[in-house]
Amino acid sequence: MDGFGSDFSSGAESGKMDTGTIMEQVKVQIAVANAQELLQRVTDKCFKKCISKPGGTLDNSEQKCIAMCMDRYMDAWNTVSRAYNSRLQRERARI
């Protein structure tokens, strides 16, 4: 019987570790999904804004427009992300 009890408790402990591992995997999957969404949004918005006649190559003005559009979008995304994270930290500190 002692062997059963120790197996059970070690199973419970490994269950906790598995839960932690699963949570980390979920966080990684969420981060990947967010990155994919960001890339898709940047691509859609900047393409619509900068490319008037799609073709095999981009001319200089289209290349500059795409680069500046992506830079602005990423700057805005980073600003919003920092503000959101700061707010989350403040809310967690209250609890």
Backbone as ProteinMPNN parsed JSONL, in Angstrom:
{"seq_chain_A": "MDGFGSDFSSGAESGKMDTGTIMEQVKVQIAVANAQELLQRVTDKCFKKCISKPGGTLDNSEQKCIAMCMDRYMDAWNTVSRAYNSRLQRERARI", "coords_chain_A": {"N_chain_A": [[0.816, -1.191, 0.0], [1.999, 1.189, 0.677], [3.586, 1.742, -1.522], [1.671, 2.359, -3.462], [0.613, 4.76, -2.47], [2.859, 6.461, -2.628], [3.284, 6.438, -5.364], [0.976, 7.696, -6.214], [1.201, 10.266, -5.072], [3.519, 11.195, -6.354], [2.558, 11.205, -8.925], [0.662, 13.209, -8.727], [2.314, 15.388, -8.276], [3.771, 15.415, -10.668], [1.66, 15.937, -12.309], [1.131, 18.577, -11.696], [3.424, 19.758, -12.718], [3.086, 19.104, -15.371], [0.825, 20.617, -15.926], [1.878, 23.185, -15.673], [3.727, 23.127, -17.759], [1.994, 22.792, -19.901], [0.611, 25.208, -19.738], [2.671, 26.993, -20.371], [3.164, 26.211, -22.995], [0.744, 26.938, -24.153], [0.883, 29.708, -23.814], [3.021, 30.273, -25.535], [1.909, 29.473, -27.963], [-0.142, 31.358, -28.162], [1.375, 33.702, -28.358], [2.648, 33.234, -30.815], [0.409, 33.174, -32.499], [-0.451, 35.829, -32.189], [1.732, 37.182, -33.318], [1.533, 36.271, -35.946], [-0.932, 37.374, -36.64], [-0.32, 40.106, -36.441], [1.599, 40.34, -38.516], [-0.009, 39.685, -40.714], [-1.893, 41.773, -40.652], [-0.237, 44.028, -41.03], [0.76, 43.452, -43.55], [-1.622, 43.453, -45.111], [-2.653, 46.11, -44.703], [-0.495, 47.813, -45.468], [-0.007, 46.954, -48.069], [-2.411, 47.638, -49.356], [-2.265, 50.393, -49.043], [0.115, 51.15, -50.33], [0.624, 49.843, -52.784], [-0.372, 50.324, -55.891], [-0.64, 49.246, -58.437], [-0.312, 46.037, -58.719], [2.472, 43.983, -59.511], [5.279, 42.244, -60.955], [7.524, 43.276, -59.709], [8.581, 45.759, -57.277], [8.489, 49.27, -57.518], [10.744, 52.033, -56.753], [9.366, 54.006, -55.216], [7.229, 52.538, -54.197], [8.599, 50.656, -52.663], [9.773, 52.331, -50.713], [7.451, 53.363, -49.546], [6.257, 51.028, -48.507], [8.239, 50.275, -46.628], [8.228, 52.503, -44.869], [5.554, 52.467, -44.039], [5.405, 49.99, -42.731], [7.248, 50.46, -40.671], [5.968, 52.564, -39.263], [3.607, 51.234, -38.487], [4.62, 49.186, -36.878], [5.85, 50.716, -34.866], [3.583, 51.925, -33.746], [2.228, 49.612, -32.879], [4.057, 48.655, -30.962], [3.987, 50.766, -29.109], [1.319, 50.65, -28.213], [1.36, 48.05, -27.169], [3.233, 48.299, -25.061], [1.862, 50.138, -23.418], [-0.416, 48.62, -22.812], [0.728, 46.419, -21.457], [1.819, 47.763, -19.252], [-0.509, 48.661, -18.035], [-1.692, 46.192, -17.378], [0.184, 45.281, -15.498], [-0.151, 47.216, -13.489], [-2.791, 46.678, -12.762], [-2.536, 44.067, -11.806], [-0.923, 44.553, -9.616], [-2.653, 45.79, -7.91], [-4.242, 43.763, -7.017]], "CA_chain_A": [[0.0, 0.0, 0.0], [2.857, 2.374, 0.701], [4.01, 2.006, -2.892], [0.565, 3.026, -4.166], [0.529, 6.141, -1.993], [3.952, 7.264, -3.162], [3.036, 6.606, -6.799], [-0.102, 8.679, -6.359], [1.688, 11.618, -4.784], [4.439, 11.634, -7.406], [1.707, 11.495, -10.071], [0.052, 14.52, -8.502], [3.343, 16.389, -8.487], [4.063, 15.52, -12.092], [0.491, 16.58, -12.885], [1.326, 20.021, -11.546], [4.446, 20.164, -13.682], [2.475, 19.019, -16.7], [-0.057, 21.782, -16.069], [2.761, 24.334, -15.922], [4.262, 22.974, -19.109], [0.893, 23.058, -20.82], [0.354, 26.652, -19.711], [3.744, 27.645, -21.13], [2.929, 25.929, -24.408], [-0.394, 27.773, -24.572], [1.391, 31.08, -23.93], [3.83, 30.341, -26.751], [0.979, 29.421, -29.092], [-0.817, 32.658, -28.23], [2.353, 34.667, -28.869], [2.823, 32.963, -32.245], [-0.819, 33.622, -33.167], [-0.422, 37.295, -32.194], [2.734, 37.603, -34.297], [0.965, 36.003, -37.266], [-1.974, 38.381, -36.871], [0.373, 41.371, -36.7], [2.18, 40.28, -39.849], [-1.102, 39.723, -41.684], [-2.46, 43.13, -40.664], [0.74, 44.929, -41.648], [0.782, 43.137, -44.975], [-2.864, 43.927, -45.724], [-2.775, 47.571, -44.664], [0.555, 48.468, -46.239], [-0.212, 46.626, -49.474], [-3.511, 48.472, -49.852], [-1.856, 51.793, -49.049], [1.308, 51.462, -51.114], [0.727, 49.176, -54.078], [-1.531, 50.689, -56.71], [-0.716, 48.299, -59.56], [0.553, 44.881, -58.429], [3.246, 43.448, -60.625], [6.365, 41.331, -60.601], [8.52, 43.961, -58.871], [8.153, 47.022, -56.658], [9.355, 50.392, -57.883], [11.373, 52.671, -55.592], [8.393, 54.686, -54.355], [6.482, 51.495, -53.489], [9.5, 50.093, -51.646], [9.876, 53.309, -49.621], [6.146, 53.426, -48.896], [6.116, 49.796, -47.72], [9.16, 50.343, -45.49], [7.748, 53.504, -43.913], [4.279, 51.984, -43.509], [5.696, 48.935, -41.76], [7.885, 51.092, -39.513], [4.934, 53.267, -38.495], [2.698, 50.255, -37.901], [5.34, 48.513, -35.787], [5.989, 51.69, -33.78], [2.275, 52.036, -33.09], [1.986, 48.337, -32.2], [4.915, 48.616, -29.771], [3.469, 51.745, -28.148], [0.104, 50.079, -27.636], [1.752, 46.884, -26.363], [3.841, 48.776, -23.809], [0.795, 50.715, -22.592], [-1.257, 47.508, -22.361], [1.48, 45.673, -20.441], [1.893, 48.604, -18.054], [-1.824, 48.628, -17.395], [-1.833, 44.862, -16.772], [1.017, 45.236, -14.295], [-0.798, 48.027, -12.451], [-3.98, 45.955, -12.303], [-2.078, 42.924, -11.004], [-0.375, 45.059, -8.368], [-3.791, 46.128, -7.043], [-4.863, 42.54, -6.487]], "C_chain_A": [[0.859, 1.253, 0.0], [3.313, 2.746, -0.704], [2.932, 2.727, -3.679], [0.479, 4.49, -3.773], [1.64, 6.996, -2.563], [3.806, 7.459, -4.659], [1.999, 7.689, -7.028], [0.413, 10.085, -6.125], [2.665, 12.091, -5.847], [3.665, 11.941, -8.675], [1.072, 12.858, -9.93], [1.081, 15.621, -8.739], [3.667, 16.544, -9.962], [2.879, 16.138, -12.827], [0.602, 18.081, -12.793], [2.362, 20.513, -12.551], [3.881, 20.118, -15.096], [1.562, 20.218, -16.946], [0.772, 23.026, -16.367], [3.328, 24.297, -17.325], [3.194, 23.286, -20.142], [0.607, 24.55, -20.884], [1.42, 27.409, -20.504], [3.558, 27.422, -22.627], [1.784, 26.769, -24.951], [0.067, 29.219, -24.744], [2.202, 31.259, -25.206], [2.921, 30.341, -27.977], [0.237, 30.746, -29.263], [0.119, 33.712, -28.8], [2.568, 34.48, -30.371], [1.6, 33.444, -33.022], [-0.861, 35.144, -33.246], [0.572, 37.821, -33.225], [2.212, 37.389, -35.715], [-0.114, 37.031, -37.615], [-1.356, 39.735, -37.187], [0.926, 41.391, -38.116], [1.096, 40.376, -40.918], [-1.708, 41.122, -41.791], [-1.534, 44.121, -41.349], [0.744, 44.71, -43.159], [-0.454, 43.699, -45.671], [-2.906, 45.452, -45.815], [-1.738, 48.253, -45.556], [0.433, 48.148, -47.721], [-1.289, 47.522, -50.061], [-3.089, 49.933, -49.994], [-0.799, 52.083, -50.118], [1.347, 50.887, -52.53], [-0.528, 49.468, -54.893], [-1.732, 49.711, -57.866], [0.227, 47.131, -59.274], [1.235, 44.366, -59.696], [4.338, 42.529, -60.103], [7.406, 41.947, -59.695], [7.89, 45.216, -58.275], [9.074, 48.121, -57.158], [9.859, 51.059, -56.607], [10.361, 53.314, -54.657], [7.564, 53.666, -53.571], [7.329, 50.874, -52.376], [9.609, 51.029, -50.441], [8.571, 53.37, -48.836], [5.948, 52.204, -47.995], [6.988, 49.864, -46.465], [8.653, 51.324, -44.429], [6.437, 53.06, -43.266], [4.524, 50.928, -42.434], [6.337, 49.508, -40.504], [6.857, 51.793, -38.634], [4.009, 52.281, -37.784], [3.354, 49.557, -36.71], [5.543, 49.453, -34.599], [4.679, 51.83, -33.012], [1.964, 50.777, -32.297], [2.795, 48.266, -30.901], [4.428, 49.586, -28.703], [2.235, 51.197, -27.447], [0.448, 48.892, -26.733], [2.364, 47.299, -25.026], [2.78, 49.346, -22.876], [-0.087, 49.613, -22.006], [-0.558, 46.719, -21.261], [1.612, 46.467, -19.146], [0.573, 48.58, -17.296], [-2.059, 47.281, -16.72], [-1.031, 44.764, -15.477], [0.391, 46.046, -13.17], [-2.018, 47.307, -11.887], [-3.594, 44.76, -11.435], [-1.546, 43.376, -9.646], [-1.499, 45.412, -7.382], [-4.363, 44.894, -6.35], [-4.028, 41.917, -5.387]], "O_chain_A": [[0.494, 2.262, -0.604], [3.414, 3.927, -1.037], [3.236, 3.612, -4.478], [0.296, 5.36, -4.624], [1.401, 8.142, -2.947], [4.157, 8.515, -5.184], [2.135, 8.506, -7.939], [0.102, 10.998, -6.89], [2.652, 13.266, -6.213], [4.05, 12.831, -9.432], [0.954, 13.591, -10.911], [0.769, 16.657, -9.327], [3.82, 17.661, -10.457], [3.062, 16.791, -13.855], [0.207, 18.791, -13.719], [2.189, 21.568, -13.162], [4.165, 20.99, -15.916], [1.532, 20.766, -18.048], [0.402, 23.83, -17.223], [3.4, 25.323, -18.0], [3.456, 23.962, -21.137], [0.385, 25.097, -21.964], [1.105, 28.356, -21.224], [3.768, 28.332, -23.429], [1.847, 27.257, -26.08], [-0.314, 29.882, -25.709], [2.085, 32.281, -25.881], [3.133, 31.109, -28.915], [0.016, 31.198, -30.387], [-0.29, 34.524, -29.629], [2.66, 35.458, -31.112], [1.738, 34.053, -34.083], [-1.268, 35.694, -34.27], [0.288, 38.793, -33.925], [2.424, 38.231, -36.588], [-0.193, 37.496, -38.751], [-1.811, 40.433, -38.093], [0.735, 42.369, -38.839], [1.269, 41.074, -41.918], [-1.999, 41.597, -42.889], [-1.974, 44.95, -42.146], [0.732, 45.662, -43.939], [-0.339, 44.35, -46.709], [-3.164, 46.01, -46.881], [-2.07, 49.166, -46.312], [0.743, 48.999, -48.555], [-1.109, 48.099, -51.133], [-3.493, 50.623, -50.931], [-0.821, 53.145, -50.74], [2.053, 51.42, -53.386], [-1.602, 48.932, -54.622], [-2.865, 49.391, -58.226], [1.423, 47.216, -59.551], [0.652, 44.325, -60.78], [4.311, 42.097, -58.951], [8.105, 41.228, -58.981], [6.828, 45.67, -58.701], [10.29, 47.94, -57.219], [9.448, 50.692, -55.506], [10.475, 53.186, -53.438], [7.233, 53.902, -52.409], [6.83, 50.602, -51.283], [9.548, 50.586, -49.294], [8.582, 53.424, -47.606], [5.518, 52.339, -46.849], [6.528, 49.547, -45.368], [8.649, 51.013, -43.238], [6.239, 53.261, -42.068], [3.923, 50.97, -41.361], [6.008, 49.092, -39.393], [6.867, 51.639, -37.412], [3.668, 52.473, -36.616], [2.727, 49.361, -35.669], [5.419, 49.031, -33.45], [4.669, 51.851, -31.781], [1.488, 50.86, -31.164], [2.272, 47.861, -29.863], [4.454, 49.262, -27.516], [2.123, 51.276, -26.224], [-0.118, 48.754, -25.649], [2.049, 46.72, -23.986], [2.794, 49.069, -21.677], [-0.458, 49.67, -20.833], [-1.173, 46.385, -20.248], [1.524, 45.897, -18.059], [0.548, 48.489, -16.069], [-2.574, 47.234, -15.602], [-1.513, 44.226, -14.48], [0.399, 45.612, -12.018], [-2.251, 47.322, -10.678], [-4.258, 44.476, -10.438], [-1.698, 42.673, -8.647], [-1.312, 45.34, -6.167], [-4.896, 44.975, -5.243], [-4.406, 40.884, -4.834]]}, "name": "protein", "num_of_chains": 1, "seq": "MDGFGSDFSSGAESGKMDTGTIMEQVKVQIAVANAQELLQRVTDKCFKKCISKPGGTLDNSEQKCIAMCMDRYMDAWNTVSRAYNSRLQRERARI"}
